[in-house]
Amino acid sequence: MSPFSRSYNCIAWAASVTRVRWEPDPFQQYYWPDQVPRDYTVEAFIAAYQTIGFDVCSSDLLEPGIEKIAIYTLNNMPEHAARQLPNGSWTSKMGDFEDIQHRNLNDVSGPFYGHPTVYMSRKLEKDLL
């Protein structure tokens, strides 16, 4: 979906951000919402996405007018995030490489990124419908 870029990562891409990396790096080299602890925990990642209107939801099913993301974990640590597209498929940023589109969340699950364990949603803005 896009060329190689180190400007942003999968966590930013899930938030529809392509100008900065989202990373809770304790040395503050990268963007992280000010009011959120710079921790590599599921709770911190949830809190980061909540600052832009996402809330935890129960499923990855497509819902009209709703944007969804999934946080992947490996050994209870957040490793990856993906965003649902309006057609029901998903998009992921693969490290510093390209953004890809995949049919479902399991297409990128496995020993590197882990598995989707947290789903979040927010209402789409009218102008995006």
C-alpha positions in Angstrom: 0.0 0.0 0.0 3.0 2.3 0.5 6.8 2.3 0.1 9.4 1.5 2.7 9.6 4.2 5.4 11.2 4.6 8.8 9.1 7.7 9.5 6.4 5.8 11.2 5.7 2.3 12.6 2.7 -0.1 12.9 1.5 1.5 16.1 1.3 4.9 14.4 -0.1 3.4 11.2 -3.0 1.8 13.2 -3.7 5.4 14.4 -3.7 6.7 10.8 -0.4 8.6 11.6 2.4 8.6 9.0 4.6 11.5 10.1 6.0 10.2 13.4 6.7 6.8 15.1 4.6 6.0 18.1 6.9 4.3 20.6 6.9 4.4 24.4 10.6 4.6 24.4 11.8 5.8 27.8 14.4 8.0 26.3 11.6 10.0 24.5 13.1 9.6 21.1 9.7 9.0 19.5 6.2 10.4 19.9 4.0 9.0 22.7 1.0 10.8 24.2 2.1 13.0 27.1 -0.4 11.7 29.6 0.4 8.0 28.9 3.1 6.1 30.8 6.1 5.2 28.5 5.7 1.5 29.2 5.7 -1.5 26.9 2.4 -2.8 28.4 -0.9 -3.5 26.9 -2.5 -1.0 29.3 -0.2 1.8 28.1 -0.9 1.0 24.4 -4.7 1.0 25.2 -4.3 4.3 27.0 -2.3 5.8 24.0 -5.1 4.9 21.6 -7.7 6.2 24.0 -6.2 9.7 23.6 -7.4 9.7 20.0 -10.9 8.4 20.7 -10.5 4.6 20.6 -12.1 2.5 23.3 -11.8 -1.3 23.9 -14.5 -3.3 22.2 -15.3 -7.0 22.0 -14.7 -8.0 18.4 -13.0 -7.4 15.1 -16.2 -7.6 13.1 -16.9 -4.9 10.6 -19.4 -2.3 11.7 -20.6 0.5 9.5 -19.4 3.9 10.6 -16.9 2.4 13.1 -13.1 2.3 12.7 -11.3 -0.6 14.5 -7.8 -1.5 15.4 -6.3 -4.6 16.9 -3.3 -4.8 19.2 -1.2 -7.9 18.9 0.7 -9.3 21.8 3.5 -11.8 22.3 4.2 -13.1 25.8 1.7 -10.5 27.1 3.7 -7.6 25.5 2.3 -5.4 22.7 4.2 -6.2 19.5 2.1 -5.0 16.6 -1.1 -3.1 15.7 -3.4 -3.2 12.6 -6.3 -1.1 11.4 -9.5 -2.2 9.8 -10.3 -0.8 6.4 -13.9 0.2 5.3 -14.1 -3.0 3.2 -13.5 -5.2 6.2 -9.9 -6.2 5.4 -7.0 -5.0 7.5 -3.8 -2.9 7.0 -0.5 -3.3 8.8 2.9 -1.6 8.7 5.5 -4.3 8.5 8.4 -2.9 10.6 10.2 -0.3 8.6 8.9 -1.9 5.4 5.7 -1.4 3.4 2.2 -1.1 4.6 0.2 -4.1 3.5 -3.4 -5.1 3.2 -4.5 -8.5 4.6 -7.8 -10.3 4.6 -8.0 -11.0 8.3 -6.0 -10.5 11.5 -4.6 -14.0 11.4 -2.7 -13.3 8.2 0.0 -11.6 10.2 -0.3 -13.6 13.4 2.6 -15.8 14.5 5.9 -16.0 16.4 7.1 -12.6 15.3 4.0 -10.3 16.0 2.0 -12.5 18.3 -1.8 -12.6 18.0 -4.5 -10.0 18.2 -5.7 -9.8 21.8 -7.2 -6.4 22.2 -9.8 -4.8 19.8 -10.6 -1.1 19.9 -13.0 1.1 18.1 -14.1 4.7 17.5 -16.8 6.3 15.5 -15.7 7.5 12.1 -15.9 11.2 11.4 -18.7 12.1 9.0 -16.3 13.3 6.3 -14.6 9.9 6.2 -17.8 8.0 5.4 
